[in-house]
Amino acid sequence: MRRLRLGVNIDHVATLRNARGVDYPSPVRAAELAMAAGCDGITAHLREDRRHISDADIETLTDITRKRGVPLNFEMAVTAEMEAIALRNLPHAACLVRERREEVTTEGGLDLLGGFDRIAPVVQRLAGEGIRVSCFIDADPAQAAAARRAGAQVVELHTGAYCDAVRERSLEAPALLERLKIAAFEATRMGLEVHAGHGIDFETVKPIAAIPQVAELNIGHFLVGEAVFIGLAQAIHRMRLLMDEARAEASA
């Protein structure tokens, strides 16, 4: 089974910075530490309300990741403003996400079925400039098929419902994991690369990492929170170990 990549989302270092309106802690420094710790990519979500990552952060992150040869995954709402920012910076990848101003965090996947005519042209314009386009979707093969028709190369499966169910000790957790497995299998069969993310922690990572079709996990909030206690590099190393263990156990 192929090695599973780890993308580290550094948004919530910026959340901490912005709580005081100062210039530290720096999400750019966090990205540098994550790269030094061996992550496979950096993820940052420039939200419309700029609640954490800023435009200047994206410009600097694009520059330093390009120099290091590490992919930057630019998470963005499907808006003209965000499209223009992506086209100006030309990150390695752009992940199109559902975004609502009043939400605390991304609450679900992008609805490509309902918004196909609006989303597909954005996918195509970004891809036309060499940006690898991903769509953040719920574990629904129909949404994956729509992403494929729109021209996306990647889908990222929203793992939040499963992770919440595990933490709540809900009996629904096995069924939600099975939905992720089916969606990953079907998306791969369609020719899409499959990523996964949202809500993943040390407890929930191994069942998701064991899904053979998943090529990359993007993890942020938990790693930044854990870094308060054990440091960012150690949190990344621990997550990497659990991911590798899950792959080895699934292959045995």
N, C-alpha and C positions, 0 to 999 in steps of 0.2 A: 504494500500500500504506500502511495506517495507521501512525502513529508507534508504535514499540514502547516501552512503559513500563519503567522500571528501578526495582525495589524494592531497597533496601539493607538487608541483615540485619546488625544490630550486635551479635549474640550474643557474638562473640569478643573484643570490647572488654571485655565483662564477664568473659570467661575470664581475660584478662590482669589485670584488677582483682582477681579472686578468688584469683589465685595468691599474692598477698601478704596477703589479708585486709584490705585498706585500701579507701578510697573513690575511688581513681583508678587507671587512667583511667576516666572516666565514660561509660557507654554512652549516657546522655542527651545529653551533650555531643557524642558521635559522631553521634547522630541529628540534632542541630542543625546540625552541620557538613555532614552529608550533604544535608539539606534546603537549606542555603545553596548547596551545589554543584549543585543542580538535580535531585536524584533525585525520582522520582514517588511514592515511598512508603517507609515504614519497616517492616521485618519484625523481630519478636523472638519467640523460642521460649522460653516458660517451661516448662522441663522439670520432671518430677516430683521429681527429686533436687536441683533448683536449682543445677546445676553452673555456670551462668553467669548468665543473667537472673534477677532476683529479683522478688518480688511488688511491692515498692516501685518497681522500674524500670518495671513494666507500668503502674502507676498514674500515674507521672509522664509516661511516653511517651504514654499515652492523652490526658492533659491537654494536653501541648505540641503533639501532632500535630493535635488537634481545634482548638486555637487558630490553628494555622498553615494549616488547611484541607488538610492532607496525610494521606492514608490510613495508618492503622496496621493492619498484618496480624499478628494474634496467632496464632502457631503453637502448637498444643496437642494433647496426647494426648486420646483419647476416654475421659475419666474424669469421675466426678461432681465431683471437686475442681476440675478445670480448667474444666468447664462452669460451675460456680458463679462462678469468677473472671471468666470471659468475660462472664457475665450481669451481674456487678457493675460491670465497667468499660465494657462496651458499646463495644468497638473497632469500627472501620469494617468489618473483615473478620476472620474466624477460619478458619485453615487446619488441618484435622484431619490429623494425621500419625501414622504408626506410631512407637511408641517402646518401646525396651527399655532397662532400667537399665544393662545391661552393655555396650551398644554405645558406640563412640567417637563416632559421628555417626549420623544417620538412615540406616539400611542399605537401605531399600527403601520401596515404596509401601504405603499402607493397603490391607488386604484387605477391600474392601466386599462381595465375593461371599461370603466366609466369615463376615463379621461384620455382615451387613446389619441383622439385627434389633436389634443393640446400637447400631449407628452411626446408623441412620435417625432414631430419636427425638431424638437429640442434634442432628442437623442441623436438624430441624424446630423444636426449641425455640429454638435460636440464631437461626434465620431468622425465627421469630415475633417476636423482639425487635428486628428490623431489622438484624441482623448479616449481612453478605454471607459465605456459607459456601463454602469451597473444600475439596476433598479432594485430598491429595497421593498420587498413584498412579503405579504403573509404567506404561510405555507399552503399555497393553492396552485396546483398545476395550470389552471386556467389563466391565472395572472402571469405565470412564467411564460406561457405560450404567447400572451399579448406582449410581454417584454421582448420576446424573440422576434415577433412580427414588427415591433417598433424599431428593431435594429440594435438592441442592447447585446453586449457580449457576455454579460454577467448578471446573475440575480443574487441578491443577498437576502437570505431568509430571516425574517423577524423571529427571534427566539424568546422574546419577552414573555409570552403567555406560558410557554413550557417552564421557563426558569421561575416565574412567579408561582406556578403550581407546585413545583418541587419545594420551594421555600415554605409554602403554606401547607405542605403535606397533603395536597389535594389528590383525590383518587383519579382526577382527570389527567395527571401528569403522563402516564404511559400512553394514553391516546394522543396527546399533544406531541409527544416524541415520535410516535408512529406517523403522524401527519408530516412532520419535518422530514422523516426518512422517505416517505412517498414523494413529497415535493422535490427533494434533492435528486432522487432517482429519475423522476420524469423530466426535470429541467436538464439534467445531464444527457438524457436520451434525446432531447431537442437540440443538443449542441451548445448549451449554455454552460459556462463555468459557474459553480455554486459556491457562494460565501455564506456565512451566518454570523449573526451578532444581535446583541441587545440583552442586557440583564445577566450575562454569563459571569459566573464566579467560580471559585475553586470547587464548590459542590456540584455544579451543573455542567462543568466543561467536558468531563470525560464522555458522557453519553452522546453529546453533540459531536465531539472530536472523533468519536468512533464511527460516525456516518461516513462511509468510504467515498462518497461523491463530493463531500465538502472539501474544498481546496484551501479555504482561508477563514479564519475567525477574526472578527474585529471587536476588540474589548477595550473599554475605556473607564467608565465610572468606577467599577469595582477595583481596577488596578490603581487608579488615582487614590481611592479611599484607603486601600491596603497600604499604599506607599506612606501614608501618615504614620503607620505603625512599624513597618519593616523596611521601608525604602522602595523606590520605584524599581531599581534593578533587581532586587530580591523578589519583588512581586512578579515581575516579568519572568524571571528564572523559574519560579514555582509554577506559574501558569504553563510555561513551555514544557516543563517536566511532565505535568499532568496530561498535556496534549500528546506528547510523545508516548507516554505510557498507554494512553487510550488507543493510539494507532497500533502499537505493538501487540496489545491484547486482542484487538480486533483482527489482526493478521494471523494470530497464533492458531 
